[in-house]
Amino acid sequence: MTAQHKPASATTVSRDSRAPSMSVRAMAGLVGGLAGGAVFGILMAMMGMLPMIASLVGFTSAGVGFAVHLVISILIGLALTIPGAALLQGSLMKSAFVGALYGALWWVLGPLLIMPAMMGMPLFTLDGASVTSLMGHVIYGLILGLVAAMIIRRRR
């Protein structure tokens, strides 16, 4: 049997089947969350939403709102990649889809539930602003999923 046709041993582990290390998963969540958060933050700035985000920590400045938004974006990115890096393995299309779904989930949790509860506002309010927010969250998740997946692939 030639070396080309030699069967792989049972102990051989391919590079692609190994789970990414904790540091790789953390880097993927940090960079992916920051990338998605920066794009979404720019969209939020254009809509004048950043002062409301700043109000979560007692400020009204758009700059503070942007900083708070980025911190939240990084934490949400880490919440995907540290326990769920396996969800981002496979095709980039799959990673983008997982990220977009994850962003939609955080749209429900964040602006429809957690933020209004913290601010004493009605929960699950659906209006034009919330639909725009859904698009922003899906874009955030899409970018998070793609960037995190690329980092995980390169850093094994």
C-alpha positions in Angstrom: 0.0 0.0 0.0 1.5 3.4 -1.0 1.7 6.3 1.4 -1.1 8.0 -0.6 -3.6 5.2 0.1 -2.5 4.4 3.6 -5.5 4.5 6.0 -5.4 7.1 8.8 -4.9 5.6 12.3 -7.6 5.8 14.8 -5.5 8.2 16.9 -5.0 10.7 14.2 -6.9 13.9 14.8 -7.3 16.4 12.0 -6.6 20.0 12.6 -10.2 21.0 11.7 -11.8 18.6 14.3 -9.9 20.0 17.3 -11.9 22.4 19.5 -10.4 25.9 19.5 -8.6 26.9 22.7 -10.2 29.2 25.3 -7.9 32.0 24.2 -8.9 31.6 20.6 -12.6 31.5 21.5 -12.2 34.6 23.7 -10.3 36.5 20.9 -13.0 35.6 18.4 -15.7 36.9 20.7 -13.8 40.1 21.5 -12.9 41.0 18.0 -16.1 39.8 16.4 -18.2 41.6 19.0 -16.2 44.7 18.6 -16.4 44.6 14.8 -20.2 44.0 14.8 -20.7 46.5 17.6 -18.7 49.2 15.8 -20.9 48.9 12.7 -24.1 48.7 14.7 -22.9 51.6 16.8 -22.4 53.8 13.7 -26.0 52.9 12.6 -27.2 53.8 16.1 -25.4 57.1 16.0 -27.1 58.0 12.7 -30.5 57.2 14.3 -29.7 59.3 17.4 -30.0 56.3 19.7 -26.7 56.5 21.6 -27.8 59.0 24.3 -30.5 56.4 25.3 -27.8 53.8 25.6 -25.7 56.2 27.8 -28.7 56.6 30.0 -28.3 53.0 31.1 -25.3 54.2 33.1 -26.6 57.6 34.1 -25.2 59.7 31.2 -26.6 61.4 28.1 -23.5 61.7 25.9 -23.4 59.9 22.6 -19.7 59.1 23.2 -20.6 57.4 26.5 -23.4 55.6 24.7 -21.1 54.4 22.0 -18.6 53.1 24.6 -21.3 51.3 26.6 -22.6 49.8 23.4 -19.2 48.5 22.5 -18.7 46.9 25.9 -22.1 45.2 25.6 -21.2 44.1 22.1 -18.0 42.5 23.3 -19.7 40.7 26.2 -22.4 39.4 23.9 -19.7 38.3 21.4 -17.9 36.4 24.2 -21.2 34.8 25.3 -21.5 33.3 21.8 -17.9 32.2 21.2 -16.7 30.9 24.5 -19.4 28.3 25.0 -20.6 28.0 21.4 -17.5 28.1 19.1 -18.6 24.8 17.6 -21.6 26.6 16.2 -19.3 28.7 14.1 -17.4 25.9 12.5 -18.3 24.7 9.1 -19.1 27.1 6.2 -19.0 30.8 6.5 -22.6 30.8 5.3 -23.5 28.8 8.4 -21.5 31.1 10.6 -23.3 34.1 9.2 -26.7 32.5 9.7 -25.8 31.5 13.3 -24.6 35.0 13.9 -27.7 36.6 12.4 -30.0 34.4 14.5 -28.0 35.2 17.6 -28.3 38.9 16.8 -32.1 38.5 16.5 -32.2 36.7 19.8 -30.4 39.6 21.4 -32.9 42.0 19.8 -35.6 40.3 21.8 -33.5 40.1 25.0 -32.0 43.6 24.8 -34.2 46.3 23.4 -37.5 44.5 23.8 -37.0 43.1 27.3 -33.9 44.1 29.4 -33.5 47.7 28.4 -37.1 48.7 28.7 -37.3 46.9 32.1 -34.3 48.8 33.3 -35.8 52.1 32.2 -39.3 51.5 33.4 -40.7 51.4 29.9 -43.3 49.0 28.4 -41.8 45.6 27.4 -42.0 44.1 23.9 -43.0 47.3 22.2 -43.0 46.8 18.4 -42.9 50.0 16.3 -40.7 51.5 13.5 -37.8 52.0 15.8 -37.9 48.4 17.1 -37.9 47.0 13.5 -34.9 49.2 12.7 -33.3 47.9 15.8 -33.9 44.3 14.6 -32.1 45.1 11.4 -29.1 46.5 13.4 -29.0 43.5 15.7 -29.1 41.1 12.7 -26.2 43.0 11.1 -24.3 42.9 14.3 -24.8 39.2 14.6 -23.9 38.6 11.0 -20.6 40.4 11.4 -19.9 38.8 14.7 -20.5 35.3 13.3 -18.3 35.9 10.2 -15.4 37.6 12.0 -15.4 35.1 14.9 -15.5 32.2 12.5 -12.6 33.5 10.5 -10.5 34.0 13.7 -11.3 30.5 14.9 -10.3 29.0 11.6 -7.0 30.9 11.4 -5.9 30.4 15.0 -6.3 26.7 15.6 
